Structure formats: structure tokens, C-alpha cells
Amino acid sequence: MTKKWRKEFEEERSRLNEIVTSSGHLGIKRFFALDDQAYHAGALPPKVKELIGLVASLVLRCDECVSYHLIKCKDEGVTDEEFYEALNIALVVGGSIVIPHLRRASERHENMQEK
């Protein structure tokens, strides 16, 4: 895994989102707005919401979603201890099928910690 995965991931995600949102479809635009708003500060701070998103993504086995929430967790200042505690919850909830996704998430998390 190279250090440039985050940049490549964010560029591709942005490019693909532009294709989808340029359709002007109202339902799609509304869903994208709902998804964005869900992670704003409320009763739970964004950091906690991103950890929840990470756990859900691991259990649902969506590597793209895991990558997205890893980046957001990093931006929100999630510590190593918080990260691995969240991974443990995903493993308990999702079972052993989560392990391959947990491995990739751990590798990317470690990659983002490198200076």
C-alpha cells in the first residue's frame, strides 16, 4: 500500500460523485445531502459518528466506505486506541467475515500515521 492511496481515493471519489450529481436527479441529490448531514455535529460529535460509520462499513464489508470513514476518522483526530476499539466492535458484531476488511483498514490506518 503506497502513501498516495488517500489522494487517489479522494480524487476518484470526487470525480465519480461529480458524474452522479451532475445528472440533476432530485432523489440522488437529496440522499447525498442526507448522508452528508448525518455526520455533522449533533447529540453525537462528528468523531463518534465517523467511528460508527467505520464500524457499519466494516460489518457491511464495503471497502470503499471503510476507506472514506478511515480518512474522516483521521481528520477528526481518532486515536489508535479508539480506532482499534471500534474495529473490535465491528469484529464482534460482524464475525470472522469482517477480518479481511479489518486487515485492510488496519493497514490503511497505519499508512496514514506515517509522516
Steps between C-alpha positions, in 0.01 A plus 500: 500500500653827396469826688314655207189282537311777682559753225405252229192389692378856560559602137311200363216543749466867411505425125237227531281711730507776240374258235215385724397842630521668160195298396293746703279218631319639802483172694874440462582856603276469804658171606851641463397803712345272763817291516713813544275646771499177701866549591471863616520584870185427696433295812808302393819672387627435144789290634259250657280501191798419278596210726142373476520537121827307499353215705189483279716501186716217632196291594342568159837417339520811283869575448429833329286608795768379743760710316276806511436466874869431569584835341225678694609331825856621439369853434294487822804400707405141581777343708651156445323377812161628380561356153585150622214504750261579214654219293442262789131594508473440125662161543267401785191618310599373155699191588797352321375610154611851606864395544620566141348849510641558848846410371479746212361770730787444744756526222350824371474641852869422558585653163329826595696516827834508317649842464 
